[in-house]
Every structure is written in C-alpha cells, then in structure tokens.
Amino acid sequence: MRTALVIGTGLIGTSAALALVQRGVVVHLADHDPEQARTAAALGAGTDEPPAGPVDLAIVAAPPAHVAAVLADAMRRGVARGYLDVASVKGGPRRELEALGLDLTSYIGTHPMSGREKSGPLAATGDLFEGRPWVLTPTRDTDTEVLNLALELVSHCRAVPVVMDADAHDRAVALVSHMPHLVSSMVAARLENAEEAAVRLCGGGIRDVTRIAASDPRMWIDILSANPGPVADLLADVSADLDETVRALRALQSSDEDKRRAGATGIEDVLRRGNAGQVRVPGKHGSAPRVYETVAVLIDDQPGQLARIFADAGRVGINIEDVRIEHATGQQAGLVQLMVEPKSAPVLTAALRERGWAIRQ
C-alpha cells in the first residue's frame, strides 16, 4: 500500500492515518467538516488535499449510521482500488450496501477494538491500535487483493487481525463493549445527584466501573442505534439478574432466618458467577489471565515519583506487569499498586524498602 484516503478524521480515522504516515504511506484526509480534516493534517496525519487519482485503499471512519452512504459515494466515484470501514457494527452497513446494489467485491468491513473516552483528531495517537484486536469480516465475495490491503493496514497499525462473521461480531461487541458502556453510564448516573460527602469517598472501584461513562453521548447514540437488538437482549438478562439480586437483598433484611439464608445464597450465586465470568477476560497481550501479586507503595504526589519506582524495580530485574494508582482524598499523596509475578513480590518489596519507599502491607 502506497496511498490511502481516510474519510472521517475523528479519533479512529486520524489515529489510523498517523500510523500509516509513520510507515511511509501517503495519506489524504477528508471530512464533512473541513476544519477537522485540516486539524488532522496539522497533526501530521497526512494532507487534506484530494488525491489526483484513485488511491490504493479508502478507509471510511464515519459514524455507523452514515457508513453505508459515505462508502456508496466513494465507490461510485471510484476513489480507490479497495474500500473498508472501521465502524463498531458490521452487519447493518453491509446489508445497506447490498440493498443499494453495489458491487462489494472491493469492500471489507472491519472494526479496530480500541478507543478512548475522548473523541476528535486531537485525541488521536499513532499507537492507538498497537497490540489490540482488529476484526475483519470478509465474505466469499471479498476480493483477495482487498483482504490483503486490509491486512496490510492492520499490520501498519501493529494490531492483531481477527476474522469473524459480521453478525457474530455485532453480538460479540454488544457483550464486551456496548452493554457494559450502558451499565457503566447507569452506575455513574447514580452519582449525579448524590450528596457531596458520599461522592468524596469515591475510590478505585467506582472509578474503574464508571471510567467509560465519560464518552461522548452523541457518538454512543450512533453506535447503539446501529446495534440495538443484541444490546437490548443482554440488558434484559442483566435486568433479570438485578431483579433476583434485589429480592435476595430484601430477604437479607427479613427477621426470618430461612429467608435471610436464602438471600445470602442468592447474593453468593451472583458473586460467584461474576468470579467465573471475570476469569475469562483475556490477560496481558490477549493471553490467558494470570494471577499477580500486588506490592503497594505510598508516594508523594510529586514529579518523578513513578519514574523512580520503575527504575528501582528495574535495577533488581523485576518486570512491572501492571500498575494502578489510588489518590488519597484531600492529600498530596497516593498509593501505587504494582502488579508483579508472585515470586517477584518479596524481592521487589525488600528492594523498595531498602531504597526508602514506604510499603503498605
């Protein structure tokens, strides 16, 4: 691939363009908002000048509701040898294109499983997709050259290609992305009118649960409007679990010992099923999840503290597998949780203590 046209210069489109430019591809940028395309170009994602002729690959990064129309326009104008989109739903856009009577041999639906809470070109980064799954949904009609162009794009973005059926993809993202986003938003909504004294007690748990609720509602309306059925089915299952959990909690309030025992059993059931589901979430680099030991270190909220900890860990040959930071309420201090291999935890603890760090047991 020597040339590409990115249509839609938001977070995903601009990030893909940045990755391609870094690999030496000449990228042209287009957007319904010319100012947004100019912003992406100023960031080094390519040029907002139109290509002189057909490019190798056109990448449509429009909202799901507009993908088919944008693709159809590009294909009718013959702007590229191959076409793909990066929308978060796959079945609907393809059926819309089929209904328009277009020749889809030059098209493949794709979806990079990566993003951020922020949107727009200013949030873009060339390494956004690195190590992340990028779903490809070819059909028997997909031209081999187009599939190869898509695979080349995924390679340039350092993502991991995953081939799926379009409708199977839509059911999967409903489970792992769309439904969790709504649940996160519903939990976060409980905070809107909560007492300030309660909100000030927020810690790592509530931040983890509500992090994705910060995303742009307009973008999510587009996404959910394109995949409402599978999401509604999953939320119906969650609703049934909620009803059972509420009944179990009410039973725990009863003065009847048998009812309290039944309530405790109900709560234990949902918690255990949560344990069983959570262990299926892939671990680091998509591998099987692993159990790490946590070394908790108290730090001052000052520049260079994290760098010092990582450097001290590196001096004793310890690899930090993951890290979490919990800030102390009302104080310029925090707790850094370093996740390491279990056998490394005692070594790291001793080394950090020797270098003056305060370890929380």
N, C-alpha and C positions, 0 to 999 in steps of 0.2 A: 504494500500500500504506500503510494507516494503522495496522494492528495485526498482530502476529506472535506466534507461540508457538514458543519454542525448547525442544525436548525433548532434553536431554543437554547439560550445562553444563561440558564439558571445554574443552580448548584451542580447538577449531574452533567449537563452539556458542557459547561465550562471546565469542569474537572477532567472530563474525557479529552477535551481539546488541549488542555495543558499537558496531559500525559502524552498525547500524540505529538505535540510540538517538541517535547523533550526527546522523542525518539526520531526526530528529523522529518516528520510528516508535515507537508504544507497544509494548513488548516484554514478554511474560510468559515466565517461566522455569520449567521443570520438570525434575526429575531423579529417578532411582530412589534417589539419596542426597540427601535434603532439605537437608542441611548444605552440599553442594556448590552447590546452587541458591541458598542464602542467601549463600554466599560470592560467587557471580557477581553477585547483586543488590547486595551491599555495594560491589562494584567499579564500579557504575553501569551494569550491563548490562541493567537492567530491574527488574521486580518478580517476586517468587516467589509472588505471589498469583495464583490461577487466573483466567482471563478469565471475564467474566459471560456471554458467548455466543461463537459462532463468530468466530474471527479471520480475517483475510484470508489468511494463509499460515502453515502449520505447517512448521517446519524440524526434521527429525529428525537429531540428531547423535549417534547411538548407535553402538557397535561393529558392524562388518559382520554378525557372527553374530546380532545382536539387531535389526537394522534392520527386517526384514520384520514381526516380531512387534510392535514398537513402532508401526510405520506402520499395521498392520492394526487395532490397538487404537484409535489416534487416528481412523482413518477410520470405524470402526464407531460411534464416539462422536460423529462429526460436528463435530470441534473447529475445523474451518477450511474455507474455500472451496477452497483448494489445498494440496497436500502435496508436499514434496520431502525427499530425504535428502542427506547430504553424505559418505556412506561412500566409501572408496577403491576399492571394487569395485562394479560396476553390474549385470552380467548376473545373478548369483545372486539378489540381493534381489528383482529384478523377477520372475524365474521363481517364487520362493516366493510372492509376492503373487498371481500368476496362478493358482497351484495352490490358493490359498485362496479363489478365486472372486470376488475383489473387483473392483469397477468401477474401472479405472485411468485413466479419462479425467481425473480430478482430480489425478493424480500424475505427477511427473517426477523421474527420477534425476539427481543432479548430483554433481560432485566438484571442490572447490577445490584446485588444485595448489599448496598452500602448507602449511607447518607449521614446527615447531621440534622440537629434541631433547627439550624439556621438555613435560610434559603438565599438564592440570588448568586450572581457571579462573585461577589466579594467574599462569599463563604467557601468558594471553590479551592481545591488543592489538587495538585497533580498526583498525589499518592492516596487519594480517597479510596480507591478500589483495591489497593495492594493487599493480597492475601485473602480477599473476600470472594465468595461465590458470585459468578456471573452466569445467569441462566440463559440458555439458548433453546429456542423452541422450533427447530426445523420440522418441515413436513416432507412427505415423499416428493412434493413438487419443488422443494427448495433446490436451486442450482448449487452445485458443488463449489463453484467459484465464490458465490455469496457466502456460503458457510465458512469457507476458508478466510474470506475477508473479515467476517465476524470473529473468528478465532484469532486472527492477527490483531484485531482491536483489543480483545481480551488480554492477549499476550503483552501488547504495548502498555496496557494499564496494570499489568502484573496481577491480574485477577485470576481466579480459578474457574475454568469453564465447567458448567453443569448442564447436561442435556435433559430436557423434560418435555412432556406433552403440555400444551398451552393451558388446558383446563385443569390438569393436575397441578400446574404451577399456581393457578389462581386459588385453588383450595389450600395449597400449602402456605402461600403468603397471607391468606386470611387467618390461618392458625398462628403463624410465627411473627406477623407484623401488624396486620390491620386490626384484628380483635384485641391484641394487647395494647395497641395505641388507645382505643376507645376505653378500655378498662383503666388505663393509666389516667386518662382525662377525667373519668368519673371519680376516681380516688382524689385527684388534685382538686376537683370541683368542691369537695368537702371542706377544703381549706379556705375557699373564697370568703366566707362569712364567719369563719371560726374566730374565737377570741384570740387576741394578740398574745396573751400569756401562753395559750396552747401552741400557737404557731412557733413561738420562740423555742419550744422544746424539740423542734424537728431535728432529726439526726440522719445518719447514713441510710437507714432503712427507707424512710419516706422519700428521701432524695432519689434513691435507686428506683423506687416504684413510680415516681412522678416525673422523672427526667424527660421522657419523650413527650410528655403533655405540653412542653414548651413549643412544639412545632406549629407552623403556620396553619390555622384552621381552614383557610381557603384552599390550600394545597390538599389537605386531607378530605375536604368535601369532594374534590375532583376524584381522588383515589377511591373513596368509599362508594361514590356514585357509580363507579365502573365495576365494582365487585360486591354489591350489596347482599346477594343471596347467601354465599358461603359465610360471610361475616355474621349475618343475622342467625344462621343455623348454629354457629359456635356460641354466640351470645345467648341463645336460647338454652344451650347446655350449661353455660355459666350461671344463667338465671335459676335453673333448676338446682344447681349446687348451692347457690345463695339462699334459696328458699329452705333447703334442708339444713343449712348451717344456722339460719335464723331460728328455725324450730328447735335445733339442738341447743342453741344458746338460751332460748326461753326455758327449755327444760332444765338447764342448769340453775335457773332461778327458783325452781319448784321446791317446796318443802317435802315433796315425796321422794324418798331415796331412790326408788326404782326409776323415776323419771330423770333424776339427776344422773344416774348411772347410764341411762340410755343417751342422755345429752352428751355426756363425756365420750361415749363410744362414737357418736356421730361426729364430734369435733375431731377426735383422733383419726377417724376414717378419712376426712378431707385433708388433714395434715399429712397423713401417710401417703395418700395418693399424690399430694403435692411433692413429697420427697421423691416418689417413684418417677414423676414426670421431670423433675428438675435434674436428676442424674442423667437423663437422656440428652440434655443440652450439650452440644459439642464443646470440647475444651479448646485449649490453645492451638492455633493453626488448624482448627477443624478436626483435631484428633479426638480420641475418646477422652472424656473428662477425667481429670486426675485430682487426687486429694493432696492439698498443700498444707504446710504448717505456717501459721501466722506469727511473725515477730513484730510486736507493736512498739513503736518508738515515739516518745514525746519530743516535740520540736517547737522552737520559737518560730513565729511567722515572720521570717526574715529572708532576704535574698540569699541563695546559695546553700540553704539547708539540705534540700533534697539532693543536690549535686554531691554534697559532702557524704551523705549516707550511701549513695550509689557507689561513690569512689571507694569508701571504706569497705563496702561489700565486695567490690571488685578486687581489692588488694588481697583478700583471703580466698579468692576464686569462687565466690558464691554468685549464682545467677538469680536475679530477682524475676520470678515468673509473672508476678502481677503486683499492683500496688493500689491501695486506697487511702484516701486522706479524709479524716473527720476533724473539722474545725471546732474548737472549743467556743461555746456560747459566751459572748461578751469578753473574750480574752484574745490576746495576740499570740495564740498557741494552737497546736493541733496534735492529732495522733495519726502517725503514718503506720499503716498496716502493710508489712512486706510479706508477700506470699512466696515461700521457697519450698524446695523438696524437704520432706520430713527429716532426712538425715542431715540436712544442712542447717536446720534451725538452731541446734545447740552451738554449732561453730559460729554462726552469724551473731547469735546473742552474746557469746563470750567476746567476740571481736569488737562489737559495737560498744559493749560495756567498757572494754579496755581503752577505747578511744573517747570515753567520756559521755557517751549517749545514755539517756535515761530510758530504760526498758520497762514497759508496762507488762506485768505478769497477768 
